[in-house]
């Protein structure tokens, strides 16, 4: 999914010509949503792990 991440970050693809950019109008909305949800799940897991470590340390 690196190409989806590039779209999320709004990076311009070096391989596309000016004509290619005109015809490549797919927005990757569904794929972006899936990748951002995976990232959100990971962040939530990290926060949960940190809070559990804090609880153990107390």
Secondary structure, 3 states (H helix, E strand, C coil): CHHHHHHHCCCCCCCCCHHHHHHCCCCCHHHHHHHHHHHHHHHHHHHHHHHHHHHHHC
